[in-house]
Structure formats: C-alpha cells, structure tokens
C-alpha cells in the first residue's frame, strides 16, 4: 500500500487548486487515483466551482517491503 499526491485544478477565473493525498496500490492506474482524488476534494469542500477540471499526479510513495 502506498500514497499518491494529486493536484486537482478547476480552470475558472480564480484557477482553484486542491492538493490531496490518496492511498493507492502500486498497480493502480492513473485514472483510478485521479478519480479518488476528485472524490476526496468533493467530500472535503462545500462546493467546487464550475469550470474545466484537470488533475495531475505529483508523486507516488510506496512502503518498502
């Protein structure tokens, strides 16, 4: 089990950015991690502004076995 740090952006006049940490497995594809990140942002924020949404995985960290 590891963690991924994801930056989620909403392209509007203010360029809102959210950086979240998500638990992930080493074989999770990027789309799954990004989907979990957006879900976490939606759960934590009261409202997300309208606009084009972008996400980028900044870093993945895995526990060494």
N, C-alpha and C positions, 0 to 999 in steps of 0.2 A: 504494500500500500504506500502511496506517495501523495504528494500535493502538487497542485499547479497554481500558479499565479496568473490571473487573467485580467486584462484591461478591456473593459466594455465602454464603448463610446456611443453617444447619440448625437448625430450631426444635426444640430439646430443652431439658432443664433448664439447660444451660450457655449456650445461644444461641451456638453456634460460628459464627464468621465467617472467611471467607477472601477476600482481595483479590488478584486476579491480573491480569496484563497479557497480552492476547491480540493477535496480529496479525490484521488483518482488511482487507478491501477496502471501499471507500466504498459499494458496492452490496449488501453482506451484510445480511441481515435480522437482527433482534434474536435470534431463536430459534437461528440458526446460531452467533452469537457466544456466547450463553449456553451452548449445548451444548459448544462448545470450551473454555469456561471450566471447566465441571464436569469435563471430561475431564482438564484440566491439574491441577485440585485432586486428583482421584483418583490421577493419576500421581505427584504430589509427596507426598501423605500416606500413611502406613502404613494407616490405617483412618479412614473417615468415620463418625461416629456416626449411629445410626438416628434418623429424625425427618423432618418435613416440610421439603422443600428449596425455597428461594427464591433468586432471583438478580435483580440489578439492574445495568444498565449505567450506570456513573457518568459516564464521559467517553469520547468518541471523538476521536482526534487523527490528522489526515491530513497527509502531506507535501505541501507546496505545489509545484506544477509550474511 
